[in-house]
Amino acid sequence: MKVLFASFECSPFVKVGGLADVVGSLPKFLKENGIDVRIVIPLHKKIDREKFKLKNLNLKVIIPLMGEYIEGNIFEGSLSKGIPVYFIENERFFNRDEVYATAEGDYPDNPFRFIFFSRAVLETTKAVGFKPDIIHCHDMQTGLIPAYLHTVYRIDAFFQHTKTVFTIHNIAYQGLYGPEIHFIAGFSGWDFTPDKLEYYGKINFMKAGIVFSDFVTTVSPTYAHMISTSHHEGRGLEGVLAKRSAEGKLVGILNGLDYDEWNPATDIFIKANYDEEKIENKKLCKEDLQTICGFDVTNVPLYGMVSRIDPLKGFDLIVKVLPKFLSEYNVQVVILGKGYKNLQDELENIQRRFNKKFRLFLEFNNPLAHKIYAGSDFFLMPSNSEPCGLGQMIAMRYGTIPIVYKTGGLADTVKQLDFNKLTGDGFVFEEYTEDSFYKKLIETIHLYNNSEALNKIIQNILKKDFSWHASSIEYINLYKKILGDITRTDKKTKTAQKKRRKKSK
């Protein structure tokens, strides 16, 4: 079976969020199970060509767009385990300091960048001679690919048997643009209808992926249910998703972790390695993190957070609750990430007030992220919407207890601690309010002061398995189901053709 992943980001080459982690790790497990899997991403300015030994294949794609024919060059690199990754080079669209946006907002030409990339993905498969059985599209940046296969490319013999899976990583980012974009993308007026690409007079790239793909997945079972039943969570697409669900074409498959990268027993970035049998070394990691942050190396609760700085990630609660928490309790907090400028400014103000207890790193820094996961006692993840979330799973992998809001994948992976039975995974608040969040923070201090209970919970969560093994099998079974449905459809078609030939005789 041949599977092509199409994504705007992929770790370790370029990463903005959890999408990159999934695209950079799931293919490894698919290959272990016999799948011929390859990946296509843009050749962003951030990608280090020398470090990743990218090779120019001297192949081009030529895409009609805005009355021009725009060229792209194809480069090749690889993930571990020898998985080919194709990079599409275009100075005009991908030579940017950031991937999607700056602190001032999205790049204004993003729809043209996504259109170019979507068509370039299809042309790249032809150029390199890789005929996929499945094109697995990720998020709205690739939502037009299934639509193109059903319209512009419907008579292209190369894709005669190619089917598509569209995975929603975060429905909040839909790619909603003016109606002129529909026609610039090359679609006809026949496709600008409510049952296809039109969305309240505009074109919606995510809707395109949902409507035209053969199967829609999202990254946790709870999130799949929420976005297909709730207007708040579905953000206007709940009706379309409910229809796909009723057709049996929507499923939630929980994301996994790449244990080659996230493993406290082998992690090269942390001060000391440890596991459930040797948790005393976690203290050395905490002391190292305290030193890096400029904190006193002392026995107080240390809270870490690694996240895009965005209201969706709960930073509206963080900036309101954190000053009070730092004022009233002897605690330390470190946050790593970057994002919305207004939130960054508020966090910097808090840091100036509490510079001995709060440290802010406005950057994406993978080695430091590892140190925060390993060195923290508790992990802050109060997202008000979280399709799956990897942060809470990574935290538990490192014996760091998560504090989460009960939503999406957080609800699927973190169970509230029972102090009497010493069961559960972390601290879960069920009302998205400052008061509910603050009460959970206070509960963490009570646990921290009970060292015996704390160590028991750490040992419990270190034993949990969040690897890709189970989820990758679910994806393979889904691919087989789609191709099996195709086989049955082809058999029915051939049978009907035979009957018509007999009648004609």
Secondary structure, 3 states (H helix, E strand, C coil): CEEEEECCCECCCECCCHHHHHHHHHHHHHHHCCCEEEEEEECCCCCCCCCCCCEEEEEEEEEEECCEEEEEEEEEEECHHHCEEEEEECHHHHCCCCCCEECCEECCCHHHHHHHHHHHHHHHHHHHCCCCCEEEEECHHHCHHHHHHHCCCCCCHHHCCCEEEEEECCCCCCCEECHHHHHHCCCCHHHCCCCCCEECCEEEHHHHHHHHCCEEEECCHHHHHHHHHCHHHHCCCHHHHHHHHHCCCEEECCCCECCCCCCCCCCCCCCCCCCCCCCCHHHHHHHHHHHHHCCCCCCCCEEEEECCECHHHCHHHHHHHHHHHHHHCCCEEEEECCECHHHHHHHHHHHHHCCCCEEEECCCCHHHHHHHHHHCCEEEECCCCCCCCCHHHHHHHCCCEEEEECCHHHHHHCCECECCCCECCEEEECCCCHHHHHHHHHHHHHHHCCHHHHHHHHHHHHCCCCECHHHHHHHHHHHHHHHHHHHHHHHHHHHHHHHHHHHHC
